[in-house]
Amino acid sequence: MPMNKKRTNEAKWSEKEGRWSLQIARHGIRRNFHSSIPGKKGKIEAERKADEWIASEIRDGSAKVEYLFDLYIKDMEENDLYAKQYVGYGRRYIKPDIGNKRIGDLCEQDLQDILTKQYRRGLSKHTLQNIRACISSFLRYCRATKHTDLRPEMLRINKKAPSGTKRSLQPDELRILFSSEETTLYEKPVFDWYIYAYRFLVATGVRPGELCGLRWQDIENGDTVHLSESYNNDRQMTTGKNANAKRVFKLNFEGNKALKDQKNLLKKVGIISTWVFPRQLDGEISTQQKILRSFHKYCKNNGIAHTTLYELRHTYVSVNKEMPTELLKAQVGHSQAMQTLDVYGHELQGERERAAAYSTENFRRIIESD
């Protein structure tokens, strides 16, 4: 990213010191520029010295890591990249250990020490991988802006780092989910407003944010879903988690039924909404947090073990684990395993219907069994 090379302040005359003074901050370093020439000529000279320093492309390695990290985050945001996760990594793991270091003094071992420290604190393998990705991305930015030539090559994650465990609904829990519409409110049984949202999540494997951002206009002919947006935890509409998040798929039997039941529910209560699974109060877009809180109450009332919304997506994958891998990846929006498939692989006619048929058979076998 090109650095800001425009000076926004002016030199000021100090009667006490008998000179013009101008203070400039660049790359986390502050410098003062002076001229003892009275009048306008002195002002111009002080400002010229500052401008020459600003215009210089020389990077002396003096910039502090925390200063550059903030510029890096700003660059991500200006390019519409999702930066909140990396903001958190910077605040919790990177800045406390190396934020006060000069970028020119940074070495690969400093970066490895961050990962080792967080491993000892018990962070999961997945989180450590994300921290490493953040560090690597930050260093790429620093190299691109000519602040360093450090290129870490051997950042290791301890093999003993715990792997985060995800659960899936068990067959008896799936049968409960597709039969009970009841939750509790003030310890009294009531209809669960989001029951068809839970069922749709399990039946389709969409991400929670994709569920929240789903519009009726995204449904073609009542059974084909066009996913292109996701409503994240910051209440921002995004284009999804990755390049494969934008996808089209056919609904299986359970997903189709959940969608029809949801449509009938909204019609019954008189809600006209853009969103497929809106809030009950006003028909506006639902948040992941609100749906999750409701789902936890539903689980508690129906004897289902504590489960997250994302684990409902895991359930879909578990139920359909025998589906051909490429069909399953296309359905849930995962990246392809082979570059050849990325470049030359095209959807064949009938693949969406084939995936829906696989999924319908698998869910029916579980839900209808005794």
NORPE-V386140 format. One line per field, one symbol per residue. ss: DSSP state (H for helix, E for strand, L for the rest). phi: phi as a letter, one per 30 degrees, with the letter a starting at -180 (. if undefined). psi: psi as a letter, one per 20 degrees, with the letter a starting at -180 (. if undefined). Layout:
ss = ???
phi = ???
psi = ???
This chain:
ss = LLLLLLLLLLLEEELLLLEEEEEEEELLEEEEEEELLLLHHHHHHHHHHHHHHHHLLLLLLLLEHHHHHHHHHHHHHHLLLLLHHHHHHHHHHHHHHHLLLEHHHLLHHHHHHHHHHHHHLLLLHHHHHHHHHHHHHHHHHHHHLLLLLLLLLLLLLLLLLLLLLLLLLLHHHHHHHLLLLEEEELLEEEELLLHHHHHHHHHHLLLHHHHHLLEHHHEELLLEEEELLEELLLLLEELLLLLLLLEEEELLHHHHHHHHHHHHHHHHHLLLLLELLLLLLLLLLLLHHHHHHHHHHHHHHHLLLLLLHHHHHHHHHHHLLLLLHHHHHHHHLLLLLLHHHHHHLLLLLLHHHHHHHHHHHHHHHHHLLL
phi = .dddccdccbdbdcddciadbbcbcbhiccbcbbacddidddddddddddddddddcdccidddedddddddddddddchcdceddedddddccdecbedddedcdbddedddddddddddjddedddddddddddddddddddcicacdbdcbdcceddedddcccbddedddddecbcccbbbhicdbddeceddeddeddciddeddddddcdddcchibbcccbbbcddcibdbdjdadcddabbdddddddddddddddddddciccbdddbddddbidddcdddddedddddeddcicdebcdddddddedddcdddeeddddddciddddbdedddcdbdcejdddddddededddddddddd
psi = ppqojppirqqqpohgilrqqppqppkjppqpprpiprahhhgggghggghhggipjpojjipqghghhhhgghgghhjkqoigghgghghhhgghhjhiqphiiprhhhghhgggghghijqrggghhhgghggggghgghhhjkirjpnpikoqppijpqpppprqprghhghghjhpjpaqoljqprpohjhhgghgggihjqqghhghjpqhiiopkijppopirporijlpprjrhahihorpqqpaghhgghgghgghghhgikpoqhqhmrqhgjjrpqqhgghgghhhgggghjkpqpqrhhihghgggghkiiqpghggghgikqqqhphghggipqpqpihghgghgggggggghghiq.
